[in-house]
């Protein structure tokens, strides 16, 4: 390969490494391996050129970062939650917006469909659930489903189910993002139809103050899991300057970290649904829990990563 073509093919990648340093050990190692490959190639075919000297300097700089990062291994757990994961979310904000957009559009479609077709809610939620809820409404306890089983059993079942849904949404990204988009669409339609069901009976506010105690974290986590799935799918569709296999490995690693980062959110959502949602709380308390949950999601997944990235800029 001619030197000019070699430089042209890799310039964007080298510039990205230079201008966007990372403290993620896995990412740093992957970059270093790739860079040393390029350096070996340059030393073999262009031993006296400027590009070889440039790559040698860049590799030395990255090697120092690796050594510095090794000394930080003891605090890796804290670094993961306070730096590595938020920075990963910063890189994924565009996909997070797409995921939220798909879910929101599907929710509106579910609401409108339920408003125009009285059989739609049964089709989406199932006859058994609808009939049980109608019966609870007659008894004056429209959301009595949350009192139907023991708290501890319910906590384990709900938390595991939510984690399963999130990882399925993430894994479906392997189908070039279409599987993830289908999961987001289905869950969005279900939520829209579900809320219309209560709106139609004049119980929208009651349902919001009850269901969104846990739903704020639960629904947000599903949307973020969609972001993880889209990250995997996009790594296959748009490899950029990386080979498709390298891009896919990076996408899997990033998506998996995002999915793992959601586990505490689902545990908290499961706790709220099992132990708090069933309680009869004053609207002020319910609204406070919902507002606190929403504030945490917005801060940790959006505002904090932006602030962290801004402070990192020279």
VOMI-623354 format. One record per residue (C-alpha): residue number from 1; chain; x, z, y. Coordinates in steps of 0.1 Angstrom, whole numbers. Example, Ala and Ser with C-alpha at 12.3 -4.5 7.8 and 13.67 -1.06 7.14 Angstrom:
residues 2
@voza:1; bakol:A; x:123; z:78; y:-45
@voza:2; bakol:A; x:137; z:71; y:-11
//
This chain:
residues 314
@voza:1; bakol:A; x:0; z:0; y:0
@voza:2; bakol:A; x:13; z:-8; y:35
@voza:3; bakol:A; x:21; z:21; y:57
@voza:4; bakol:A; x:-4; z:11; y:84
@voza:5; bakol:A; x:-32; z:9; y:58
@voza:6; bakol:A; x:-22; z:43; y:43
@voza:7; bakol:A; x:-24; z:59; y:78
@voza:8; bakol:A; x:-57; z:42; y:86
@voza:9; bakol:A; x:-73; z:54; y:54
@voza:10; bakol:A; x:-63; z:90; y:59
@voza:11; bakol:A; x:-62; z:96; y:97
@voza:12; bakol:A; x:-97; z:112; y:99
@voza:13; bakol:A; x:-90; z:135; y:70
@voza:14; bakol:A; x:-57; z:147; y:84
@voza:15; bakol:A; x:-72; z:152; y:119
@voza:16; bakol:A; x:-100; z:172; y:104
@voza:17; bakol:A; x:-75; z:194; y:86
@voza:18; bakol:A; x:-55; z:199; y:117
@voza:19; bakol:A; x:-84; z:205; y:142
@voza:20; bakol:A; x:-107; z:224; y:119
@voza:21; bakol:A; x:-86; z:251; y:101
@voza:22; bakol:A; x:-103; z:272; y:75
@voza:23; bakol:A; x:-98; z:307; y:61
@voza:24; bakol:A; x:-118; z:299; y:30
@voza:25; bakol:A; x:-91; z:304; y:2
@voza:26; bakol:A; x:-107; z:278; y:-21
@voza:27; bakol:A; x:-111; z:252; y:7
@voza:28; bakol:A; x:-75; z:259; y:19
@voza:29; bakol:A; x:-61; z:254; y:-16
@voza:30; bakol:A; x:-80; z:222; y:-21
@voza:31; bakol:A; x:-68; z:209; y:13
@voza:32; bakol:A; x:-32; z:219; y:5
@voza:33; bakol:A; x:-32; z:201; y:-29
@voza:34; bakol:A; x:-47; z:170; y:-13
@voza:35; bakol:A; x:-22; z:170; y:15
@voza:36; bakol:A; x:8; z:175; y:-8
@voza:37; bakol:A; x:-4; z:145; y:-28
@voza:38; bakol:A; x:-4; z:124; y:4
@voza:39; bakol:A; x:31; z:138; y:14
@voza:40; bakol:A; x:45; z:129; y:-21
@voza:41; bakol:A; x:32; z:94; y:-17
@voza:42; bakol:A; x:46; z:91; y:18
@voza:43; bakol:A; x:80; z:104; y:7
@voza:44; bakol:A; x:81; z:79; y:-21
@voza:45; bakol:A; x:72; z:48; y:-2
@voza:46; bakol:A; x:80; z:56; y:35
@voza:47; bakol:A; x:107; z:82; y:33
@voza:48; bakol:A; x:120; z:78; y:69
@voza:49; bakol:A; x:88; z:71; y:87
@voza:50; bakol:A; x:70; z:93; y:113
@voza:51; bakol:A; x:40; z:98; y:90
@voza:52; bakol:A; x:62; z:115; y:64
@voza:53; bakol:A; x:75; z:139; y:90
@voza:54; bakol:A; x:40; z:145; y:103
@voza:55; bakol:A; x:27; z:153; y:69
@voza:56; bakol:A; x:57; z:175; y:61
@voza:57; bakol:A; x:49; z:196; y:92
@voza:58; bakol:A; x:12; z:198; y:85
@voza:59; bakol:A; x:19; z:208; y:49
@voza:60; bakol:A; x:43; z:236; y:60
@voza:61; bakol:A; x:17; z:249; y:85
@voza:62; bakol:A; x:-9; z:249; y:57
@voza:63; bakol:A; x:14; z:267; y:34
@voza:64; bakol:A; x:20; z:295; y:59
@voza:65; bakol:A; x:-18; z:299; y:61
@voza:66; bakol:A; x:-20; z:301; y:23
@voza:67; bakol:A; x:6; z:328; y:22
@voza:68; bakol:A; x:-12; z:347; y:50
@voza:69; bakol:A; x:-45; z:343; y:33
@voza:70; bakol:A; x:-30; z:358; y:1
@voza:71; bakol:A; x:-22; z:391; y:19
@voza:72; bakol:A; x:-59; z:392; y:28
@voza:73; bakol:A; x:-71; z:391; y:-8
@voza:74; bakol:A; x:-79; z:428; y:-8
@voza:75; bakol:A; x:-105; z:424; y:18
@voza:76; bakol:A; x:-119; z:392; y:3
@voza:77; bakol:A; x:-153; z:407; y:-3
@voza:78; bakol:A; x:-158; z:417; y:34
@voza:79; bakol:A; x:-143; z:384; y:46
@voza:80; bakol:A; x:-167; z:364; y:24
@voza:81; bakol:A; x:-198; z:380; y:41
@voza:82; bakol:A; x:-184; z:383; y:76
@voza:83; bakol:A; x:-165; z:351; y:80
@voza:84; bakol:A; x:-164; z:327; y:51
@voza:85; bakol:A; x:-201; z:324; y:44
@voza:86; bakol:A; x:-212; z:323; y:81
@voza:87; bakol:A; x:-186; z:296; y:88
@voza:88; bakol:A; x:-200; z:277; y:58
@voza:89; bakol:A; x:-235; z:280; y:74
@voza:90; bakol:A; x:-221; z:267; y:107
@voza:91; bakol:A; x:-209; z:235; y:89
@voza:92; bakol:A; x:-244; z:232; y:72
@voza:93; bakol:A; x:-267; z:237; y:103
@voza:94; bakol:A; x:-276; z:200; y:104
@voza:95; bakol:A; x:-287; z:201; y:67
@voza:96; bakol:A; x:-305; z:234; y:73
@voza:97; bakol:A; x:-325; z:218; y:101
@voza:98; bakol:A; x:-334; z:189; y:77
@voza:99; bakol:A; x:-344; z:214; y:50
@voza:100; bakol:A; x:-366; z:233; y:75
@voza:101; bakol:A; x:-381; z:201; y:88
@voza:102; bakol:A; x:-391; z:189; y:53
@voza:103; bakol:A; x:-406; z:223; y:45
@voza:104; bakol:A; x:-425; z:225; y:78
@voza:105; bakol:A; x:-439; z:190; y:75
@voza:106; bakol:A; x:-450; z:197; y:39
@voza:107; bakol:A; x:-467; z:229; y:51
@voza:108; bakol:A; x:-487; z:211; y:77
@voza:109; bakol:A; x:-496; z:184; y:52
@voza:110; bakol:A; x:-508; z:211; y:28
@voza:111; bakol:A; x:-529; z:228; y:55
@voza:112; bakol:A; x:-545; z:195; y:66
@voza:113; bakol:A; x:-551; z:184; y:30
@voza:114; bakol:A; x:-568; z:217; y:22
@voza:115; bakol:A; x:-590; z:213; y:53
@voza:116; bakol:A; x:-602; z:179; y:42
@voza:117; bakol:A; x:-606; z:184; y:5
@voza:118; bakol:A; x:-622; z:216; y:-8
@voza:119; bakol:A; x:-607; z:211; y:-42
@voza:120; bakol:A; x:-571; z:208; y:-29
@voza:121; bakol:A; x:-565; z:245; y:-29
@voza:122; bakol:A; x:-575; z:249; y:-66
@voza:123; bakol:A; x:-554; z:219; y:-74
@voza:124; bakol:A; x:-523; z:234; y:-59
@voza:125; bakol:A; x:-528; z:271; y:-65
@voza:126; bakol:A; x:-547; z:269; y:-97
@voza:127; bakol:A; x:-583; z:280; y:-106
@voza:128; bakol:A; x:-572; z:314; y:-119
@voza:129; bakol:A; x:-555; z:325; y:-87
@voza:130; bakol:A; x:-582; z:312; y:-65
@voza:131; bakol:A; x:-610; z:328; y:-85
@voza:132; bakol:A; x:-592; z:361; y:-86
@voza:133; bakol:A; x:-586; z:361; y:-48
@voza:134; bakol:A; x:-623; z:352; y:-42
@voza:135; bakol:A; x:-632; z:382; y:-63
@voza:136; bakol:A; x:-608; z:404; y:-44
@voza:137; bakol:A; x:-623; z:392; y:-11
@voza:138; bakol:A; x:-658; z:402; y:-23
@voza:139; bakol:A; x:-644; z:437; y:-31
@voza:140; bakol:A; x:-630; z:440; y:4
@voza:141; bakol:A; x:-594; z:438; y:-8
@voza:142; bakol:A; x:-584; z:401; y:-3
@voza:143; bakol:A; x:-547; z:406; y:-11
@voza:144; bakol:A; x:-553; z:430; y:-40
@voza:145; bakol:A; x:-531; z:408; y:-61
@voza:146; bakol:A; x:-501; z:428; y:-48
@voza:147; bakol:A; x:-515; z:459; y:-64
@voza:148; bakol:A; x:-521; z:444; y:-98
@voza:149; bakol:A; x:-489; z:456; y:-116
@voza:150; bakol:A; x:-463; z:484; y:-116
@voza:151; bakol:A; x:-439; z:484; y:-87
@voza:152; bakol:A; x:-406; z:485; y:-107
@voza:153; bakol:A; x:-417; z:458; y:-131
@voza:154; bakol:A; x:-430; z:437; y:-103
@voza:155; bakol:A; x:-397; z:441; y:-84
@voza:156; bakol:A; x:-376; z:428; y:-113
@voza:157; bakol:A; x:-399; z:399; y:-121
@voza:158; bakol:A; x:-403; z:388; y:-85
@voza:159; bakol:A; x:-366; z:390; y:-77
@voza:160; bakol:A; x:-356; z:371; y:-108
@voza:161; bakol:A; x:-382; z:345; y:-102
@voza:162; bakol:A; x:-372; z:340; y:-66
@voza:163; bakol:A; x:-335; z:337; y:-75
@voza:164; bakol:A; x:-345; z:312; y:-102
@voza:165; bakol:A; x:-365; z:291; y:-77
@voza:166; bakol:A; x:-336; z:291; y:-53
@voza:167; bakol:A; x:-310; z:281; y:-78
@voza:168; bakol:A; x:-333; z:254; y:-91
@voza:169; bakol:A; x:-337; z:241; y:-56
@voza:170; bakol:A; x:-299; z:241; y:-53
@voza:171; bakol:A; x:-293; z:224; y:-87
@voza:172; bakol:A; x:-319; z:197; y:-80
@voza:173; bakol:A; x:-295; z:185; y:-53
@voza:174; bakol:A; x:-276; z:169; y:-81
@voza:175; bakol:A; x:-303; z:142; y:-81
@voza:176; bakol:A; x:-288; z:127; y:-48
@voza:177; bakol:A; x:-308; z:153; y:-28
@voza:178; bakol:A; x:-342; z:139; y:-39
@voza:179; bakol:A; x:-348; z:167; y:-64
@voza:180; bakol:A; x:-342; z:193; y:-37
@voza:181; bakol:A; x:-364; z:175; y:-12
@voza:182; bakol:A; x:-392; z:174; y:-38
@voza:183; bakol:A; x:-389; z:212; y:-44
@voza:184; bakol:A; x:-390; z:219; y:-6
@voza:185; bakol:A; x:-420; z:196; y:-3
@voza:186; bakol:A; x:-439; z:212; y:-32
@voza:187; bakol:A; x:-433; z:247; y:-19
@voza:188; bakol:A; x:-442; z:237; y:17
@voza:189; bakol:A; x:-475; z:221; y:6
@voza:190; bakol:A; x:-483; z:252; y:-15
@voza:191; bakol:A; x:-477; z:275; y:15
@voza:192; bakol:A; x:-498; z:253; y:38
@voza:193; bakol:A; x:-527; z:252; y:14
@voza:194; bakol:A; x:-524; z:290; y:7
@voza:195; bakol:A; x:-526; z:299; y:44
@voza:196; bakol:A; x:-555; z:276; y:50
@voza:197; bakol:A; x:-574; z:292; y:22
@voza:198; bakol:A; x:-573; z:325; y:41
@voza:199; bakol:A; x:-579; z:308; y:75
@voza:200; bakol:A; x:-611; z:292; y:62
@voza:201; bakol:A; x:-624; z:327; y:54
@voza:202; bakol:A; x:-614; z:343; y:87
@voza:203; bakol:A; x:-585; z:362; y:71
@voza:204; bakol:A; x:-555; z:343; y:85
@voza:205; bakol:A; x:-542; z:372; y:106
@voza:206; bakol:A; x:-548; z:397; y:78
@voza:207; bakol:A; x:-529; z:375; y:54
@voza:208; bakol:A; x:-500; z:369; y:78
@voza:209; bakol:A; x:-495; z:406; y:85
@voza:210; bakol:A; x:-496; z:413; y:48
@voza:211; bakol:A; x:-479; z:384; y:31
@voza:212; bakol:A; x:-452; z:377; y:56
@voza:213; bakol:A; x:-438; z:412; y:52
@voza:214; bakol:A; x:-418; z:398; y:23
@voza:215; bakol:A; x:-426; z:361; y:29
@voza:216; bakol:A; x:-403; z:359; y:60
@voza:217; bakol:A; x:-372; z:365; y:39
@voza:218; bakol:A; x:-386; z:347; y:9
@voza:219; bakol:A; x:-396; z:315; y:26
@voza:220; bakol:A; x:-364; z:315; y:47
@voza:221; bakol:A; x:-343; z:318; y:16
@voza:222; bakol:A; x:-360; z:289; y:-1
@voza:223; bakol:A; x:-353; z:267; y:30
@voza:224; bakol:A; x:-317; z:278; y:30
@voza:225; bakol:A; x:-315; z:271; y:-8
@voza:226; bakol:A; x:-327; z:237; y:1
@voza:227; bakol:A; x:-298; z:234; y:25
@voza:228; bakol:A; x:-275; z:242; y:-4
@voza:229; bakol:A; x:-291; z:215; y:-26
@voza:230; bakol:A; x:-288; z:189; y:2
@voza:231; bakol:A; x:-251; z:199; y:6
@voza:232; bakol:A; x:-246; z:189; y:-31
@voza:233; bakol:A; x:-266; z:157; y:-28
@voza:234; bakol:A; x:-249; z:146; y:4
@voza:235; bakol:A; x:-215; z:152; y:-11
@voza:236; bakol:A; x:-224; z:125; y:-36
@voza:237; bakol:A; x:-240; z:101; y:-12
@voza:238; bakol:A; x:-216; z:105; y:17
@voza:239; bakol:A; x:-181; z:113; y:5
@voza:240; bakol:A; x:-165; z:104; y:38
@voza:241; bakol:A; x:-127; z:102; y:36
@voza:242; bakol:A; x:-126; z:120; y:2
@voza:243; bakol:A; x:-129; z:104; y:-32
@voza:244; bakol:A; x:-165; z:108; y:-46
@voza:245; bakol:A; x:-153; z:132; y:-72
@voza:246; bakol:A; x:-134; z:154; y:-47
@voza:247; bakol:A; x:-163; z:153; y:-23
@voza:248; bakol:A; x:-187; z:163; y:-52
@voza:249; bakol:A; x:-165; z:192; y:-62
@voza:250; bakol:A; x:-164; z:204; y:-26
@voza:251; bakol:A; x:-202; z:200; y:-23
@voza:252; bakol:A; x:-209; z:220; y:-55
@voza:253; bakol:A; x:-185; z:248; y:-43
@voza:254; bakol:A; x:-201; z:250; y:-9
@voza:255; bakol:A; x:-237; z:248; y:-22
@voza:256; bakol:A; x:-230; z:275; y:-48
@voza:257; bakol:A; x:-216; z:298; y:-22
@voza:258; bakol:A; x:-247; z:294; y:0
@voza:259; bakol:A; x:-269; z:300; y:-30
@voza:260; bakol:A; x:-250; z:331; y:-40
@voza:261; bakol:A; x:-252; z:343; y:-4
@voza:262; bakol:A; x:-290; z:343; y:-7
@voza:263; bakol:A; x:-291; z:368; y:-36
@voza:264; bakol:A; x:-292; z:399; y:-14
@voza:265; bakol:A; x:-320; z:383; y:7
@voza:266; bakol:A; x:-341; z:378; y:-24
@voza:267; bakol:A; x:-335; z:413; y:-36
@voza:268; bakol:A; x:-347; z:427; y:-3
@voza:269; bakol:A; x:-377; z:403; y:-4
@voza:270; bakol:A; x:-385; z:414; y:-39
@voza:271; bakol:A; x:-383; z:451; y:-28
@voza:272; bakol:A; x:-406; z:445; y:2
@voza:273; bakol:A; x:-432; z:426; y:-19
@voza:274; bakol:A; x:-432; z:452; y:-47
@voza:275; bakol:A; x:-431; z:484; y:-27
@voza:276; bakol:A; x:-442; z:477; y:9
@voza:277; bakol:A; x:-466; z:447; y:9
@voza:278; bakol:A; x:-491; z:466; y:-12
@voza:279; bakol:A; x:-493; z:494; y:13
@voza:280; bakol:A; x:-520; z:495; y:40
@voza:281; bakol:A; x:-498; z:495; y:71
@voza:282; bakol:A; x:-508; z:495; y:108
@voza:283; bakol:A; x:-504; z:460; y:123
@voza:284; bakol:A; x:-477; z:473; y:146
@voza:285; bakol:A; x:-456; z:483; y:116
@voza:286; bakol:A; x:-462; z:451; y:96
@voza:287; bakol:A; x:-454; z:431; y:127
@voza:288; bakol:A; x:-422; z:451; y:132
@voza:289; bakol:A; x:-410; z:444; y:97
@voza:290; bakol:A; x:-418; z:407; y:100
@voza:291; bakol:A; x:-400; z:405; y:134
@voza:292; bakol:A; x:-370; z:424; y:121
@voza:293; bakol:A; x:-367; z:401; y:91
@voza:294; bakol:A; x:-370; z:370; y:112
@voza:295; bakol:A; x:-344; z:383; y:137
@voza:296; bakol:A; x:-319; z:390; y:109
@voza:297; bakol:A; x:-324; z:355; y:94
@voza:298; bakol:A; x:-319; z:338; y:128
@voza:299; bakol:A; x:-289; z:360; y:137
@voza:300; bakol:A; x:-270; z:358; y:105
@voza:301; bakol:A; x:-276; z:322; y:95
@voza:302; bakol:A; x:-277; z:306; y:129
@voza:303; bakol:A; x:-265; z:326; y:159
@voza:304; bakol:A; x:-237; z:345; y:144
@voza:305; bakol:A; x:-220; z:314; y:128
@voza:306; bakol:A; x:-222; z:296; y:161
@voza:307; bakol:A; x:-206; z:325; y:179
@voza:308; bakol:A; x:-180; z:329; y:152
@voza:309; bakol:A; x:-171; z:292; y:154
@voza:310; bakol:A; x:-170; z:293; y:192
@voza:311; bakol:A; x:-146; z:322; y:192
@voza:312; bakol:A; x:-124; z:305; y:168
@voza:313; bakol:A; x:-119; z:275; y:191
@voza:314; bakol:A; x:-85; z:276; y:210
//
